[in-house]
Structure formats: structure tokens, C-alpha cells
Amino acid sequence: MFTSVLMIEKPLTATDVEFVTTLHGDEPVSFILLMQPRGDQADLLLRAIDDVAMGELKEAVREGEEPEGEKARQPAELALVHSLNVLRAAGAEAVGQVVEDHPLDKMKAVVEEAGADEVIVLTAPHYVEEFFHRDWASRARHKVGVPVLKLFAHSE
């Protein structure tokens, strides 16, 4: 069985699930989800610039309004449960957790503990972070020791 560590920052959509569950053809895949709440990320300015670059001015204005700390944990837990359920409904094995502190260290530890074959970072586009190689996928490539695939999440 192929094991993928899947880092997400919002609930998986049906399109996301179909995409990640078919990446390896008919080979059975198990997923370890790491839910990274966006409210805990420190780069508000970079996220706001990304929103402006994508023409999402209303989102840029709201960046500072996202919940942080404990307020971000409950929506993250709900998003994780939803994502686990839709992956399991698609026939995949899936477990996961919300990651709040040191997400790259946690990702590396999970990869090592599970003997994972790859990491998939599934997020919205973050063009400024990607340009400066501060996005999760770029940073993970130097840390986890397995292939890291960057995919863009879909919206409902």
C-alpha cells in the first residue's frame, strides 16, 4: 500500500478527493492528513498580497479577521473530520490530526514514523510565498526526505 502524508489548510472538496485518490492509478493508498489552520500562519501581509494578485480584494481585507489559536482549532478539527470522511467514502484509508506548532517538524516525524512514500501539499495558490520559496511544499522538500508534490486545492 502506498502511504501519502497530505497537508491541507481547508476541507477537501470532491474534486480534491478524486484527484489525490487517483494519483497512483489502481494502487491502494492510505492518507495521513495534517490539517494546518491558516489562522495560525504569521504571514498576513504575504497572504493579503496573494489575494490582491488573484483579484480577491475582499479576501485581502479580511486576512486579519481569520480566527487564531483556539478559535482556529475548532474549524480546523471540523475540516479534518470532513476530509477524513470523504476520503474514507472514496475507499481510501485515512487518519489525521490538526497541526498547530512546528508543522514541518511534525510532517517530518509523521513521514518517518509511518514510513510514508510521499508528501502532498494541497493548498490554495500562494504566489508570493511560492516565489520566495516560503510555501509549505518548498520548505518541506528540504526537510522530509521523500518526494513532495504541490497541488492546488479546488473550491466548491
C-alpha positions as CSV (number, residue, x, y, z in Angstrom):
1,M,0.0,0.0,0.0
2,F,1.2,3.5,-0.9
3,T,1.2,6.0,2.0
4,S,0.8,9.7,1.4
5,V,1.1,12.4,4.1
6,L,-1.4,15.0,2.9
7,M,-1.1,18.6,4.3
8,I,-4.2,20.7,3.9
9,E,-5.4,24.1,5.1
10,K,-9.2,23.7,4.3
11,P,-11.7,20.9,3.9
12,L,-11.2,18.6,0.9
13,T,-13.7,19.0,-1.9
14,A,-15.0,16.2,-4.0
15,T,-12.6,17.2,-6.8
16,D,-9.6,17.2,-4.4
17,V,-10.6,13.7,-3.2
18,E,-10.9,12.4,-6.7
19,F,-7.6,13.9,-7.7
20,V,-5.5,12.6,-4.7
21,T,-7.1,9.2,-4.7
22,T,-6.4,8.6,-8.4
23,L,-2.8,9.9,-8.5
24,H,-1.4,6.3,-8.3
25,G,-3.9,4.6,-10.5
26,D,-5.4,1.4,-9.0
27,E,-2.7,1.1,-6.3
28,P,-4.4,1.3,-2.8
29,V,-3.4,4.4,-1.0
30,S,-3.6,5.4,2.7
31,F,-3.5,9.0,3.8
32,I,-2.3,10.7,6.9
33,L,-3.8,14.2,6.9
34,L,-2.2,17.1,8.6
35,M,-4.6,20.0,8.9
36,Q,-2.7,23.3,9.2
37,P,-5.1,26.0,10.3
38,R,-4.5,29.2,8.2
39,G,-5.3,31.4,11.2
40,D,-2.0,30.2,12.9
41,Q,0.2,31.3,10.0
42,A,2.1,34.5,10.7
43,D,2.5,35.9,7.2
44,L,-0.7,38.0,6.9
45,L,1.0,40.5,4.6
46,L,2.1,37.8,2.2
47,R,-1.4,36.3,2.2
48,A,-3.0,39.7,1.6
49,I,-0.7,40.3,-1.4
50,D,-1.6,36.9,-2.8
51,D,-5.2,37.8,-2.5
52,V,-4.7,41.1,-4.3
53,A,-2.6,39.4,-7.0
54,M,-5.5,37.0,-7.7
55,G,-8.1,39.8,-7.8
56,E,-9.7,38.8,-4.5
57,L,-9.7,42.2,-2.8
58,K,-12.4,41.3,-0.3
59,E,-10.3,38.4,0.9
60,A,-7.2,40.7,1.2
61,V,-9.2,43.0,3.5
62,R,-10.4,40.0,5.6
63,E,-7.0,38.4,6.2
64,G,-6.6,39.9,9.6
65,E,-10.1,38.7,10.6
66,E,-9.3,35.0,10.5
67,P,-9.6,33.2,13.8
68,E,-6.3,32.4,15.6
69,G,-5.3,30.0,18.3
70,E,-8.2,28.2,20.0
71,K,-10.7,29.9,17.7
72,A,-8.9,28.5,14.7
73,R,-8.7,25.0,16.2
74,Q,-12.5,24.1,16.2
75,P,-13.0,24.9,12.4
76,A,-9.7,23.0,11.7
77,E,-11.0,20.0,13.6
78,L,-14.3,20.1,11.7
79,A,-12.5,20.4,8.4
80,L,-10.2,17.5,9.3
81,V,-13.2,15.3,10.2
82,H,-15.0,16.2,7.0
83,S,-11.8,15.5,4.9
84,L,-11.2,12.1,6.6
85,N,-14.9,11.1,6.0
86,V,-14.8,12.0,2.3
87,L,-11.5,10.2,1.8
88,R,-12.9,7.1,3.5
89,A,-16.1,7.3,1.5
90,A,-13.9,7.2,-1.6
91,G,-12.4,3.9,-0.4
92,A,-9.1,5.2,1.0
93,E,-7.7,4.6,4.4
94,A,-7.3,7.9,6.2
95,V,-6.2,9.1,9.6
96,G,-5.2,12.6,10.6
97,Q,-4.6,15.4,13.1
98,V,-4.6,19.2,13.4
99,V,-1.1,20.5,13.5
100,E,-0.5,23.8,15.3
101,D,3.1,24.0,16.4
102,H,6.1,23.4,14.1
103,P,4.2,21.9,11.2
104,L,7.3,20.9,9.2
105,D,8.8,19.1,12.2
106,K,5.6,17.3,12.7
107,M,5.4,16.4,9.0
108,K,9.0,15.0,9.1
109,A,8.2,13.0,12.2
110,V,4.9,11.6,10.7
111,V,6.8,10.6,7.4
112,E,9.4,8.8,9.4
113,E,7.0,7.1,11.8
114,A,4.7,5.9,9.1
115,G,7.4,5.1,6.5
116,A,5.4,7.4,4.1
117,D,6.2,7.3,0.4
118,E,5.4,10.9,-0.3
119,V,4.1,14.2,0.9
120,I,1.3,16.0,-0.9
121,V,0.8,19.7,0.0
122,L,-2.7,20.7,-1.1
123,T,-3.3,24.4,-0.7
124,A,-4.7,27.4,-2.4
125,P,-2.2,29.3,-4.6
126,H,0.1,31.5,-2.5
127,Y,2.1,33.1,-5.3
128,V,4.2,35.4,-3.2
129,E,5.2,32.7,-0.8
130,E,6.0,30.3,-3.7
131,F,8.1,33.0,-5.4
132,F,10.2,33.3,-2.3
133,H,10.1,29.6,-1.6
134,R,8.3,30.1,1.7
135,D,5.4,27.9,0.9
136,W,4.9,24.6,2.7
137,A,5.9,22.4,-0.3
138,S,9.2,24.3,-0.9
139,R,10.1,24.2,2.7
140,A,9.1,20.5,3.1
141,R,11.3,19.5,0.2
142,H,14.4,20.3,2.2
143,K,13.2,18.6,5.4
144,V,11.2,15.4,5.0
145,G,13.3,13.1,2.9
146,V,10.6,11.9,0.5
147,P,9.2,13.4,-2.7
148,V,6.9,16.4,-2.1
149,L,4.1,17.2,-4.5
150,K,2.5,20.6,-4.6
151,L,-1.2,20.6,-5.7
152,F,-3.7,23.4,-5.8
153,A,-6.9,22.9,-3.8
154,H,-10.2,23.3,-5.6
155,S,-13.1,25.5,-4.3
156,E,-16.8,24.4,-4.2
